[in-house]
Amino acid sequence: MMNINVTLLDETNTYLDNYACYRDEIEHFLAHGGTFLERQQQAINIIRSIMTTHGKEELLRHVAELARVEHGIRELEPWVRDHVVHALLSFVLGIYINEKFLRPVIGNPVDDFQWKLAGMFHDVGYPAQVAKDILKPFTAKINEIKKILGVRVPDVYFQVVPVGLENLTNDINSFDLIQERLHEWNLRINAREEFGRMIDSGDICHGMISSLAVLYVIDLMYQKNNPKRKYSDIYAVSSNINWNQIYFDRDIISACSAIYIHNLPSRCFCDAKIDRSTAPVAFLLKLSDCLQEWERPSLNNPTGFSAIQFDIKIDDDQLIFRADIPDDKKKKIKDEISSSLVAPDVQIC
């Protein structure tokens, strides 16, 4: 009998400690139901618990507050899919993929701290994206009236974009840091250009906003705890080793760069796709995000798909993901993976 939650719990049990997860909390979350709000609150509590055991309690507490925004805005619930429970399920799924697939197959697993940031906070900017959607009925009515009157002028739309989110301390720009990492990953994506495209289109990309928001908050905390820091200077030490710049350059920028590109359109990967050997955290985030389709209520599917409709296993170095869902939904998952990832040994059936 299929049940991906049971599989994940059984297969990740020996690895949970490495990711600061308590088995009892994860087991209760995966095995017990509850209302939409109860599940969200469980997820928030577990995320806070995981992140405050890494030695950067203050930093991660502030980042976790970003994840609480969606939980606190009741107006989002009838409009959009949940992203708080999704983040925790994606994180646990990513532990399985990282330990059972990436580590033994390619010997290049994602650092646990990088995965905590990327896996659990990749959608914190979603409220900014859907704020515009909440206002759609208003603009739609204006555009409808325009058509009835037969007046040919451009459509009206709302644009909600945080200003200055890319400006870090010490006159450093987030786009520069992200762009350097994308070059290292051999991806032909222009971070600034894609952000500009987003602004011009009026459609907010929650991946970009999430990335910039997390990087901005963490940069503030590093600056507070290590005011003499220098970017790309591994010798910029602090009295607290947890705030040495090497961790920012290696882990924070990598995680935030993965978040930045995880929701970009497929055209961004026409010339070069995400390869696990050169960009493991970006690969893990995109794959986990694509596969995590169970227990995600939405306006069109209020209950979401059940965990018993999904399962996952590794067989002969192949990752096999089983999904008993409508063909069009399954095709969407396949297309998104094939269009952005180098993943010939990932099968969706």
C-alpha positions as CSV (number, residue, x, y, z in Angstrom):
1,M,0.0,0.0,0.0
2,M,1.3,3.4,-0.9
3,N,1.8,6.1,1.7
4,I,4.7,8.5,1.1
5,N,4.6,9.9,4.6
6,V,5.1,6.4,6.1
7,T,8.0,5.8,3.6
8,L,9.7,9.1,4.4
9,L,9.4,8.5,8.2
10,D,10.8,5.0,7.9
11,E,13.6,5.8,5.5
12,T,14.8,9.0,7.1
13,N,14.7,7.9,10.7
14,T,18.5,7.4,11.1
15,Y,19.2,10.8,9.5
16,L,16.8,13.1,11.4
17,D,19.3,13.9,14.1
18,N,21.8,15.2,11.6
19,Y,19.2,17.7,10.5
20,A,18.2,18.7,14.1
21,C,14.8,17.0,13.7
22,Y,13.1,15.2,16.6
23,R,11.5,11.9,15.4
24,D,8.5,12.3,17.7
25,E,7.7,15.7,16.2
26,I,8.2,14.5,12.6
27,E,6.2,11.3,13.2
28,H,3.3,13.2,14.7
29,F,3.3,15.7,11.8
30,L,3.4,13.0,9.2
31,A,1.1,10.4,10.8
32,H,-1.6,12.6,12.3
33,G,-4.1,14.8,10.5
34,G,-5.8,17.9,11.8
35,T,-7.3,21.0,10.4
36,F,-5.6,23.3,7.9
37,L,-4.6,25.8,10.7
38,E,-3.5,23.0,13.1
39,R,-1.2,21.6,10.4
40,Q,0.2,25.0,9.7
41,Q,0.9,25.6,13.4
42,Q,2.6,22.3,13.7
43,A,4.8,23.1,10.8
44,I,5.7,26.5,12.2
45,N,6.6,25.0,15.6
46,I,8.8,22.2,14.1
47,I,10.6,24.7,11.8
48,R,11.4,26.9,14.7
49,S,12.6,23.9,16.7
50,I,14.9,22.7,13.8
51,M,16.4,26.1,13.1
52,T,17.2,27.0,16.7
53,T,19.4,24.0,17.3
54,H,22.1,25.0,14.8
55,G,23.9,27.6,16.9
56,K,22.4,30.6,15.3
57,E,19.2,30.9,17.3
58,E,18.7,34.6,16.9
59,L,19.4,34.6,13.1
60,L,17.2,31.6,12.4
61,R,14.4,32.9,14.7
62,H,14.2,36.0,12.6
63,V,14.1,34.0,9.3
64,A,11.4,31.8,10.8
65,E,9.3,34.9,11.4
66,L,9.1,35.4,7.6
67,A,7.5,32.0,7.3
68,R,4.9,33.0,9.8
69,V,3.6,35.8,7.6
70,E,1.6,33.4,5.4
71,H,0.2,31.6,8.4
72,G,-1.0,34.9,9.8
73,I,-2.8,36.2,6.8
74,R,-6.2,34.6,6.8
75,E,-7.2,36.3,3.5
76,L,-4.7,34.0,1.7
77,E,-6.4,30.8,2.7
78,P,-9.2,30.6,0.1
79,W,-7.0,31.9,-2.7
80,V,-3.7,30.0,-2.7
81,R,-2.1,26.7,-1.9
82,D,-0.5,26.2,1.5
83,H,3.2,26.9,1.6
84,V,4.0,26.4,5.3
85,V,3.1,22.7,5.5
86,H,4.5,22.3,2.0
87,A,7.9,23.7,3.2
88,L,8.2,21.1,6.0
89,L,7.1,18.2,3.8
90,S,9.6,19.3,1.1
91,F,12.3,19.5,3.7
92,V,11.7,15.9,4.9
93,L,11.4,14.7,1.3
94,G,14.7,16.4,0.6
95,I,16.4,14.6,3.5
96,Y,15.4,11.3,1.9
97,I,16.6,12.4,-1.6
98,N,19.8,13.8,-0.2
99,E,20.8,10.8,1.9
100,K,19.3,8.0,-0.3
101,F,19.9,9.4,-3.8
102,L,22.5,12.1,-3.9
103,R,25.0,10.8,-1.3
104,P,25.3,7.2,-2.6
105,V,24.8,7.8,-6.3
106,I,27.0,10.9,-6.8
107,G,28.8,11.2,-3.5
108,N,27.9,14.9,-3.4
109,P,25.2,15.5,-0.8
110,V,23.9,18.9,0.2
111,D,25.2,20.4,3.4
112,D,22.5,20.1,6.1
113,F,22.5,23.8,6.9
114,Q,22.1,24.8,3.3
115,W,19.2,22.4,3.0
116,K,17.5,23.8,6.1
117,L,17.6,27.3,4.6
118,A,16.6,26.3,1.1
119,G,14.1,23.6,2.0
120,M,12.2,25.4,4.7
121,F,12.3,29.0,3.5
122,H,12.0,28.8,-0.3
123,D,8.4,30.1,-0.3
124,V,8.5,32.8,2.5
125,G,8.0,35.5,-0.2
126,Y,4.7,34.0,-1.4
127,P,2.5,36.5,0.3
128,A,4.0,39.2,-1.8
129,Q,3.1,37.2,-5.0
130,V,-0.5,36.6,-4.0
131,A,-1.2,40.1,-2.7
132,K,-1.6,41.1,-6.3
133,D,-3.8,38.0,-6.9
134,I,-6.1,39.0,-4.0
135,L,-6.7,42.3,-5.8
136,K,-7.4,40.7,-9.2
137,P,-11.2,40.9,-9.0
138,F,-10.9,44.7,-8.7
139,T,-8.6,45.1,-11.7
140,A,-10.5,42.4,-13.7
141,K,-13.7,44.5,-13.3
142,I,-12.0,47.6,-14.5
143,N,-10.6,45.8,-17.5
144,E,-14.0,44.2,-18.2
145,I,-15.6,47.7,-18.2
146,K,-13.0,48.9,-20.6
147,K,-13.8,46.1,-23.0
148,I,-17.6,46.7,-22.7
149,L,-17.0,50.4,-23.6
150,G,-14.8,49.3,-26.5
151,V,-11.9,51.6,-25.5
152,R,-8.5,50.2,-26.6
153,V,-6.0,50.9,-23.8
154,P,-3.6,48.7,-21.9
155,D,-5.1,46.5,-19.1
156,V,-4.7,47.7,-15.5
157,Y,-2.9,45.6,-13.0
158,F,-1.5,45.9,-9.4
159,Q,2.2,45.6,-8.9
160,V,3.5,44.9,-5.3
161,V,7.3,44.8,-5.2
162,P,9.5,45.4,-2.1
163,V,12.0,48.3,-2.8
164,G,15.6,48.1,-1.7
165,L,15.5,44.4,-0.7
166,E,18.6,43.7,-2.8
167,N,20.7,46.3,-1.0
168,L,22.9,44.6,1.7
169,T,25.2,46.1,4.2
170,N,28.7,47.3,3.2
171,D,27.3,48.5,-0.1
172,I,27.0,44.9,-1.4
173,N,24.2,44.0,-3.8
174,S,22.4,40.6,-3.5
175,F,22.3,40.3,-7.3
176,D,26.1,40.3,-7.5
177,L,26.4,37.6,-4.9
178,I,23.7,35.4,-6.5
179,Q,25.1,36.0,-10.0
180,E,28.5,34.8,-9.0
181,R,27.1,31.6,-7.6
182,L,25.0,31.0,-10.7
183,H,28.2,31.4,-12.8
184,E,29.9,28.8,-10.6
185,W,26.9,26.5,-11.2
186,N,27.3,27.0,-15.0
187,L,23.8,28.4,-15.3
188,R,23.2,31.0,-18.0
189,I,20.8,33.1,-16.0
190,N,21.1,36.8,-15.5
191,A,19.7,37.5,-12.0
192,R,19.2,41.2,-12.5
193,E,17.6,40.8,-15.9
194,E,15.1,38.2,-14.6
195,F,14.2,40.5,-11.8
196,G,13.6,43.3,-14.3
197,R,11.5,41.0,-16.4
198,M,9.4,40.3,-13.3
199,I,8.9,44.0,-12.6
200,D,8.0,44.8,-16.2
201,S,5.5,41.9,-16.4
202,G,3.7,42.8,-13.2
203,D,3.7,39.1,-12.1
204,I,5.6,38.7,-8.9
205,C,7.9,35.6,-8.6
206,H,7.8,34.4,-5.0
207,G,11.2,32.6,-5.5
208,M,13.0,35.9,-6.2
209,I,11.3,37.7,-3.3
210,S,12.0,34.8,-0.9
211,S,15.6,34.6,-1.8
212,L,16.2,38.4,-1.4
213,A,14.2,38.5,1.8
214,V,16.1,35.6,3.5
215,L,19.5,37.0,2.3
216,Y,18.6,40.5,3.5
217,V,17.7,39.3,7.0
218,I,20.6,37.0,7.4
219,D,23.0,39.7,6.2
220,L,21.7,42.0,8.9
221,M,22.4,39.4,11.5
222,Y,25.9,38.7,10.3
223,Q,26.7,42.3,10.3
224,K,25.4,42.7,13.8
225,N,27.6,39.8,15.1
226,N,30.6,40.4,12.8
227,P,30.8,44.1,12.0
228,K,34.4,43.7,10.6
229,R,33.4,41.1,8.1
230,K,34.4,41.3,4.4
231,Y,32.6,39.6,1.6
232,S,34.5,36.7,0.0
233,D,37.1,36.9,2.8
234,I,37.3,33.6,4.7
235,Y,39.6,35.2,7.2
236,A,37.0,37.7,8.4
237,V,36.6,36.1,11.8
238,S,34.3,36.9,14.7
239,S,34.6,36.2,18.4
240,N,31.7,33.7,17.7
241,I,32.9,31.2,15.1
242,N,29.3,30.7,14.0
243,W,29.4,34.1,12.4
244,N,32.6,33.8,10.4
245,Q,32.2,35.0,6.8
246,I,33.1,31.7,5.3
247,Y,29.7,30.3,6.3
248,F,27.9,33.2,4.7
249,D,29.8,32.9,1.5
250,R,29.6,29.1,1.3
251,D,26.2,28.3,2.8
252,I,23.9,31.3,2.9
253,I,24.6,32.5,-0.7
254,S,24.3,29.0,-2.1
255,A,20.9,28.4,-0.3
256,C,19.6,31.8,-1.4
257,S,20.7,31.4,-4.9
258,A,18.9,28.0,-5.1
259,I,15.8,29.7,-3.8
260,Y,16.2,32.5,-6.3
261,I,16.0,30.2,-9.3
262,H,13.6,27.5,-8.0
263,N,10.5,29.2,-9.5
264,L,11.9,30.7,-12.7
265,P,10.2,29.7,-16.0
266,S,11.6,26.9,-18.1
267,R,13.0,29.3,-20.7
268,C,15.7,30.2,-18.2
269,F,17.1,26.7,-18.5
270,C,17.0,26.2,-22.2
271,D,20.8,26.7,-22.6
272,A,21.9,25.0,-19.3
273,K,19.9,23.0,-16.8
274,I,20.6,22.5,-13.1
275,D,23.1,19.7,-12.6
276,R,23.4,17.9,-9.3
277,S,27.1,17.6,-9.6
278,T,27.7,21.4,-9.9
279,A,24.7,22.8,-8.1
280,P,23.5,20.2,-5.6
281,V,21.4,22.4,-3.4
282,A,19.6,24.0,-6.4
283,F,19.0,20.5,-7.8
284,L,17.7,19.2,-4.5
285,L,15.4,22.2,-3.9
286,K,13.9,22.1,-7.4
287,L,13.3,18.3,-7.4
288,S,11.8,18.3,-3.9
289,D,9.6,21.2,-4.7
290,C,8.3,19.6,-7.9
291,L,7.6,16.3,-6.3
292,Q,5.8,17.5,-3.1
293,E,2.2,17.5,-4.3
294,W,0.4,15.6,-1.5
295,E,-1.5,17.3,1.3
296,R,-1.6,20.6,-0.5
297,P,-5.1,22.1,-0.3
298,S,-5.9,24.8,-2.8
299,L,-8.9,26.7,-4.1
300,N,-9.5,24.1,-6.8
301,N,-8.7,21.1,-4.6
302,P,-9.7,22.0,-1.0
303,T,-8.6,18.7,0.5
304,G,-5.5,18.2,-1.6
305,F,-4.2,14.8,-2.8
306,S,-3.7,12.2,-0.1
307,A,-0.3,10.8,1.0
308,I,-1.6,7.3,0.1
309,Q,-1.7,8.4,-3.6
310,F,2.1,8.8,-3.6
311,D,5.3,6.8,-2.8
312,I,9.0,7.0,-3.5
313,K,11.9,4.5,-3.6
314,I,15.5,4.1,-4.9
315,D,16.0,1.1,-7.2
316,D,19.3,0.5,-9.1
317,D,20.4,4.1,-8.6
318,Q,17.0,5.3,-10.0
319,L,14.7,7.5,-8.0
320,I,11.2,6.3,-8.7
321,F,8.3,8.5,-7.7
322,R,4.8,7.0,-7.9
323,A,1.8,9.3,-8.1
324,D,-1.7,8.0,-8.5
325,I,-3.1,11.3,-9.6
326,P,-4.7,12.6,-12.9
327,D,-2.5,12.4,-15.9
328,D,-2.4,16.1,-16.5
329,K,-1.1,16.7,-13.0
330,K,1.5,14.0,-13.4
331,K,2.6,15.4,-16.8
332,K,3.0,18.8,-15.2
333,I,5.5,17.4,-12.6
334,K,7.4,15.5,-15.4
335,D,7.6,18.5,-17.6
336,E,8.8,20.8,-14.9
337,I,11.6,18.4,-13.9
338,S,12.7,17.7,-17.4
339,S,12.7,21.3,-18.4
340,S,15.0,22.5,-15.6
341,L,17.0,19.6,-14.3
342,V,19.6,17.1,-15.6
343,A,17.8,14.1,-14.1
344,P,17.7,11.1,-16.5
345,D,17.6,8.7,-13.5
346,V,14.4,10.3,-12.0
347,Q,11.3,8.4,-13.0
348,I,7.7,9.6,-12.4
349,C,5.2,6.8,-12.8
